[in-house]
Amino acid sequence: AIAAMDRRTWQALTTGYVELPRRRIHAGLWFRLLRTLLDELNTPLSLCGTFAHSIRYVWERCGHPLRAGQSLWRPYEILPLEVQLQMLEAAATAIDLIESKVLSPGGKQAALFLPEPQTAFTDGMPVVERKEEPVNYWQEAIKAIEEAIVEARHNPVTARSLFALTSYGQRDPESLERLRITFANEGIPPEFLSYYEPDGPFTCRRLNDGLSDSF
């Protein structure tokens, strides 16, 4: 299960999209789905309502303690590596259970992991498959980057996430300043980044709302 999830994540990073059973989705949507799933699997059962049994079942199936043994809720990005790996395995298990129809989550986006239902009658003849046009993966990747830049011009959170990603591996002051100039030339407001110093490749927030499993 985790290998399948990794293949989709790699596809998102290299092509800008992910092929799911229902349809092709943008890479950004894939990462939002994955991030939401990680949050849900880390939610105290007392807040899960009727879906608490599904959360518990996922953890039982992947063989790890509930919520990877955590007592307090913390963002995924600041969890210890061992806990992060268990969370990812639980997410992969949940996706596999959804696709195999063992679980039926209530979220609107969950249908993306299921095939499109057949709504028309057939004549029993073999289906003639259409020849797919070759995909230019380089153009798809460029398109995904361009879309991220467009959003970053209006969304400071997106701007900072993109800045953290593009500055990964070159965090010295001179490199960061050159990158800020590049972002400004692309129309991203300098004030979005003026006081921002990236401390990780994908996140700039550190939160802890103190939620626990006590109920």
Number of C-alpha atoms within 10 A of each C-alpha: 15 15 10 12 18 13 12 18 19 15 16 22 16 17 21 23 23 23 16 16 13 14 13 12 15 15 23 17 14 20 15 11 14 18 14 13 19 22 16 18 24 23 20 22 22 13 14 14 9 10 15 16 11 18 23 15 16 24 22 13 12 18 13 16 12 22 25 18 11 15 15 16 19 19 14 19 15 14 14 9 11 9 17 16 13 19 25 20 22 29 26 23 19 26 22 19 19 18 19 12 12 11 16 14 16 9 7 7 10 15 18 17 19 15 12 11 7 7 6 5 6 9 6 6 6 7 8 6 6 6 6 6 6 6 9 9 14 12 12 16 18 14 14 21 13 12 12 17 19 16 14 23 18 14 15 17 15 17 23 20 19 20 22 22 15 15 18 15 11 11 17 9 10 10 13 19 13 11 17 20 14 12 21 16 11 13 14 22 18 16 10 20 18 10 8 12 14 19 12 16 15 16 17 16 10 10 12 10 9 9 14 16 15 9 7
